């Protein structure tokens, strides 16, 4: 009886030990699985971080690529404009080189033109109303002397001639008063000249006793009626000197001639 109980106890202990061993083995297996899961989770997290980092780097590279491509497109447009500008500049250079080649020819043509213009101006002054003759002749002499000057360009000589023509043209649109002298009845007298454009040139002695006007047909000065024109010429002289306001004057004016 005692032996039988002992066997049951031994069997129970054996079974309990087996169960204990089985439970311990199962616990060890679960821990191993958990550790593997944690390791897998950690590895997955690391992988995800790498993926996120690579995604960010890829996004940055894509943005940089888009920026670079915009710059490339801008450079293509800019280079296209530069190519057109270079072509235009090359054309201008070609035109300038052709013009430079023609400079000598132009200079040869301009110099005779300047001489003819000076001669024409001198002839015009000779045939014109003889006002300010010393000043006008001095200007012509100045132009003639400059023709042979080597330190002046052809363009400058041409400009001076045009300036002289401009001055002569302006004489026809203004009035002026200046002093001079005339031989009257064989006596040299100081007179005041009154120029009205190219319409009239009158004079009056400084004592206002003798007045006269240029007669185009006669080609000389003639004396005027003292009582008729003395006051008008005196008033005109004061207007020309800006000593009086502009007013209507009665002056001897030659009738216009019909053009031939």
C-alpha positions as CSV (number, residue, x, y, z in Angstrom):
1,X,0.0,0.0,0.0
2,X,2.7,2.3,0.9
3,X,4.7,1.4,-2.1
4,X,1.7,2.1,-4.3
5,X,1.2,5.6,-2.9
6,X,4.9,6.2,-3.4
7,X,4.6,5.3,-7.0
8,X,1.7,7.7,-7.5
9,X,3.6,10.5,-5.8
10,X,6.6,9.8,-8.0
11,X,4.4,9.7,-11.1
12,X,2.8,13.0,-10.1
13,X,6.2,14.6,-9.4
14,X,7.4,13.3,-12.8
15,X,4.4,14.8,-14.5
16,X,4.7,18.1,-12.7
17,X,8.3,18.3,-13.6
18,X,7.5,17.6,-17.2
19,X,4.8,20.2,-17.2
20,X,7.2,22.6,-15.6
21,X,9.9,21.8,-18.2
22,X,7.3,22.3,-21.0
23,X,6.2,25.6,-19.6
24,X,9.7,26.8,-19.2
25,X,10.5,25.8,-22.8
26,X,7.3,27.5,-24.0
27,X,8.3,30.7,-22.1
28,X,11.7,30.7,-23.6
29,X,10.1,30.3,-27.1
30,X,7.8,33.2,-26.5
31,X,10.7,35.4,-25.4
32,X,12.7,34.4,-28.4
33,X,9.7,35.3,-30.6
34,X,9.3,38.7,-28.9
35,X,13.0,39.4,-29.2
36,X,12.8,38.6,-32.9
37,X,9.7,40.8,-33.3
38,X,11.5,43.7,-31.5
39,X,14.5,43.2,-33.7
40,X,12.3,43.1,-36.8
41,X,10.5,46.3,-35.6
42,X,13.7,48.1,-34.9
43,X,15.1,47.0,-38.3
44,X,11.8,48.1,-39.9
45,X,12.1,51.5,-38.2
46,X,15.7,51.9,-39.3
47,X,14.6,50.9,-42.8
48,X,11.7,53.4,-42.7
49,X,14.1,56.2,-41.6
50,X,16.4,55.4,-44.4
51,X,13.5,55.4,-46.8
52,X,12.3,58.7,-45.4
53,X,15.8,60.1,-45.7
54,X,16.2,58.9,-49.3
55,X,12.7,60.3,-50.1
56,X,13.7,63.7,-48.7
57,X,17.0,63.6,-50.6
58,X,15.2,62.5,-53.8
59,X,12.7,65.5,-53.3
60,X,15.6,67.9,-52.8
61,X,17.4,66.5,-55.9
62,X,14.2,66.8,-57.9
63,X,13.7,70.4,-56.8
64,X,17.3,71.2,-57.7
65,X,16.8,69.6,-61.1
66,X,13.8,71.7,-61.8
67,X,15.6,74.8,-60.7
68,X,18.6,73.9,-62.9
69,X,16.3,73.2,-65.9
70,X,14.6,76.6,-65.5
71,X,18.1,78.2,-65.5
72,X,19.0,76.2,-68.6
73,X,15.8,77.3,-70.4
74,X,16.6,80.9,-69.4
75,X,20.1,80.6,-70.7
76,X,18.8,79.2,-74.0
77,X,16.5,82.2,-74.5
78,X,19.3,84.6,-73.5
79,X,21.8,82.9,-75.8
80,X,19.3,83.1,-78.6
81,X,18.9,86.9,-78.1
82,X,22.7,87.2,-77.9
83,X,23.1,85.4,-81.2
84,X,20.7,87.8,-82.8
85,X,22.5,90.8,-81.3
86,X,25.9,89.5,-82.4
87,X,24.5,89.1,-86.0
88,X,23.2,92.7,-85.9
89,X,26.6,93.9,-84.6
90,X,28.5,92.0,-87.2
91,X,26.2,93.6,-89.9
92,X,26.9,97.1,-88.4
93,X,30.6,96.4,-88.3
94,X,30.4,95.5,-92.0
95,X,28.5,98.7,-92.7
96,X,31.0,100.8,-90.8
97,X,33.9,99.2,-92.6
98,X,32.2,100.1,-95.9
99,X,31.6,103.6,-94.7
100,X,35.2,104.0,-93.6
101,X,36.3,102.8,-97.0
102,X,34.2,105.6,-98.5
103,X,35.5,108.4,-96.3
104,X,38.3,109.3,-98.6
105,X,35.9,109.5,-101.5
106,X,33.5,111.7,-99.5
107,X,36.2,114.0,-98.4
108,X,37.3,114.5,-102.0
109,X,33.7,115.4,-102.9
110,X,33.0,117.7,-99.9
111,X,36.1,119.9,-100.2
112,X,35.2,121.2,-103.7
113,X,31.6,121.7,-102.4
114,X,32.8,123.8,-99.5
115,X,34.9,126.0,-101.9
116,X,31.9,126.4,-104.3
117,X,29.7,127.3,-101.3
118,X,32.2,130.0,-100.2
119,X,32.3,131.4,-103.6
120,X,28.5,131.5,-103.9
121,X,28.3,133.2,-100.5
122,X,30.8,135.8,-101.5
123,X,28.9,136.5,-104.8
124,X,25.6,136.7,-102.8
125,X,27.1,139.3,-100.4
126,X,28.5,141.3,-103.3
127,X,25.0,141.5,-104.9
128,X,23.1,142.0,-101.7
129,X,22.1,145.1,-99.9
130,X,25.5,146.5,-98.5
131,X,24.9,146.3,-94.8
132,X,27.6,145.3,-92.3
133,X,29.9,144.7,-95.3
134,X,33.1,144.6,-93.2
135,X,31.7,142.0,-90.9
136,X,30.4,139.8,-93.7
137,X,33.5,140.1,-95.8
138,X,35.6,139.2,-92.7
139,X,33.5,136.1,-92.3
140,X,34.1,135.0,-95.9
141,X,37.9,135.6,-95.6
142,X,37.9,133.5,-92.4
143,X,36.2,130.6,-94.3
144,X,38.6,130.9,-97.2
145,X,41.6,130.7,-94.9
146,X,40.2,127.6,-93.2
147,X,39.9,125.7,-96.4
148,X,43.6,125.0,-96.5
149,X,44.1,124.3,-92.8
150,X,45.2,120.8,-92.1
151,X,44.2,120.9,-88.4
152,X,40.5,121.2,-89.3
153,X,38.5,118.2,-90.5
154,X,36.4,118.4,-93.6
155,X,33.3,118.1,-91.5
156,X,34.3,121.2,-89.4
157,X,35.0,123.2,-92.5
158,X,31.6,122.3,-93.9
159,X,29.9,123.2,-90.6
160,X,31.5,126.6,-90.6
161,X,30.2,127.3,-94.1
162,X,26.7,126.2,-93.1
163,X,26.9,128.5,-90.0
164,X,27.8,131.4,-92.3
165,X,24.8,130.7,-94.5
166,X,22.6,130.5,-91.4
167,X,23.8,134.0,-90.3
168,X,23.1,135.5,-93.7
169,X,19.7,134.0,-93.6
170,X,18.9,135.5,-90.2
171,X,19.9,139.0,-91.5
172,X,16.7,138.9,-93.6
173,X,14.5,138.5,-90.5
174,X,15.7,141.2,-88.2
175,X,16.3,144.9,-87.9
176,X,19.6,146.4,-86.6
177,X,21.3,149.7,-86.1
178,X,25.1,150.3,-86.3
179,X,27.5,153.1,-86.9
180,X,29.6,153.7,-90.0
181,X,30.7,156.4,-92.4
182,X,29.7,157.6,-95.9
183,X,31.1,160.0,-98.4
184,X,28.4,162.7,-98.8
185,X,29.0,165.4,-101.3
186,X,32.7,164.6,-101.2
187,X,32.9,164.7,-97.4
188,X,33.4,161.7,-95.2
189,X,30.5,161.8,-92.6
190,X,29.8,159.6,-89.6
191,X,26.3,158.1,-90.0
192,X,23.9,155.7,-88.2
193,X,22.7,152.9,-90.4
194,X,19.2,151.4,-90.0
195,X,18.8,148.0,-91.6
196,X,15.4,146.5,-92.1
197,X,16.1,142.9,-93.1
198,X,16.9,142.9,-96.8
199,X,14.0,145.3,-97.5
200,X,15.7,148.6,-96.7
201,X,19.0,150.1,-95.7
202,X,18.8,153.7,-94.5
203,X,21.2,156.1,-92.9
204,X,21.2,159.3,-91.0
205,X,24.0,161.6,-90.1
206,X,24.7,161.9,-86.4
207,X,23.3,165.5,-86.4
208,X,20.1,164.1,-88.1
209,X,20.5,166.7,-90.9
210,X,20.9,164.3,-93.8
211,X,19.0,161.1,-94.3
212,X,19.3,158.6,-97.2
213,X,18.6,155.1,-98.4
214,X,20.2,152.4,-100.6
215,X,18.8,152.5,-104.1
216,X,19.1,149.0,-105.6
217,X,18.6,150.2,-109.2
218,X,21.2,152.9,-108.9
219,X,23.5,150.7,-106.9
220,X,24.3,153.6,-104.5
221,X,22.9,155.6,-101.6
222,X,20.5,158.5,-102.4
223,X,19.5,161.3,-100.1
224,X,15.9,161.5,-98.9
225,X,13.6,164.4,-98.2
226,X,14.6,165.5,-94.7
227,X,11.2,166.6,-93.6
228,X,9.5,163.4,-94.8
229,X,11.8,160.6,-93.4
230,X,14.0,162.2,-90.8
231,X,11.7,161.4,-87.8
232,X,10.8,158.0,-89.1
233,X,14.5,156.9,-89.5
234,X,15.3,158.4,-86.1
235,X,12.5,156.4,-84.5
236,X,13.6,153.2,-86.4
237,X,17.1,153.6,-85.0
238,X,15.7,153.8,-81.4
239,X,13.6,150.7,-82.0
240,X,16.5,148.8,-83.4
241,X,18.6,149.7,-80.3
242,X,15.7,148.6,-78.1
243,X,15.3,152.2,-76.8
244,X,11.7,152.3,-77.9
245,X,8.8,149.9,-78.5
246,X,8.0,148.6,-82.0
247,X,5.8,150.9,-84.0
248,X,4.6,151.5,-87.6
249,X,7.1,153.6,-89.6
250,X,6.8,155.3,-92.9
251,X,10.0,154.4,-94.8
252,X,11.0,154.4,-98.4
253,X,10.7,150.8,-99.6
254,X,11.4,149.6,-103.1
255,X,8.5,147.9,-104.8
256,X,9.0,144.1,-105.2
257,X,10.0,142.8,-108.6
258,X,8.5,139.9,-110.4
259,X,10.7,136.8,-110.4
260,X,12.0,135.8,-113.8
